[in-house]
Amino acid sequence: MAKLKVHSGASKRFKKTANGYKRKSAHKSHILTKMTTKRKRQLRGTSMVHPSDKILIDRLLRN
């Protein structure tokens, strides 16, 4: 039987940590000139994936 492949899009977006998965905030990639400085500052950094979504991420990343 062939090896199971991980979802390449998910592997680029999520990183495994000891407590779950970390992710970046959405809406921070382009067309940032119309966005306020406060909004861009609040979108900076990473946060953890919600526990209810952890099962789906496990399946995408085959962990």
ChimeraX attribute file (.defattr): number of C-alpha atoms within 10 A of each C-alpha:
attribute: neighborCount
match mode: 1-to-1
recipient: residues
	/A:1	3
	/A:2	4
	/A:3	5
	/A:4	8
	/A:5	9
	/A:6	14
	/A:7	13
	/A:8	10
	/A:9	10
	/A:10	12
	/A:11	13
	/A:12	9
	/A:13	11
	/A:14	17
	/A:15	15
	/A:16	15
	/A:17	9
	/A:18	6
	/A:19	9
	/A:20	15
	/A:21	19
	/A:22	16
	/A:23	15
	/A:24	16
	/A:25	13
	/A:26	8
	/A:27	12
	/A:28	14
	/A:29	7
	/A:30	6
	/A:31	8
	/A:32	12
	/A:33	8
	/A:34	6
	/A:35	11
	/A:36	9
	/A:37	11
	/A:38	8
	/A:39	12
	/A:40	13
	/A:41	10
	/A:42	9
	/A:43	15
	/A:44	12
	/A:45	9
	/A:46	10
	/A:47	12
	/A:48	17
	/A:49	17
	/A:50	11
	/A:51	11
	/A:52	8
	/A:53	10
	/A:54	14
	/A:55	11
	/A:56	11
	/A:57	19
	/A:58	14
	/A:59	11
	/A:60	16
	/A:61	18
	/A:62	11
	/A:63	9
